[in-house]
Amino acid sequence: QVHLVESGGGLVQAGGSLRLTCGASGDTICMSVMGWHRQAPGKERELVATFTSGGITKYADSVKGRFSLSRDNAKSAVYLQMNNLQPEDTAVYYCRADPRCSGSWGQGIQVTVSS
């Protein structure tokens, strides 16, 4: 079981930056796989970036070169640095832990990018 809490969203102009933070508590085994998904209005939820159990970092093609995923294991936290944000990045962003664990989705946080 894991509990996730997101912070750092908000409103930013195109070209700006935001850093999302996901704090986790619970079973550490659930935190080996952690990352971010997002859901824009009228669209399906999609992967943004994630650490995999094999130690690989995966990014969606649409964010490569602009977003960077990092983690602090001592704090059980994962960070998503988002640079050069564009209006199409507007969405609710969700932290995600190992899907085999209960509570693997955070509550979501809004990111809005104005043109």
Salt bridges, closest charged atoms under 4 A:
GLU46 OE2 - ARG38 NE 2.76
ASP61 OD1 - LYS64 NZ 3.09
ASP89 OD1 - ARG38 NH1 2.95
ASP89 OD2 - ARG66 NH1 2.73
ASP98 OD2 - ARG100 NH2 2.78
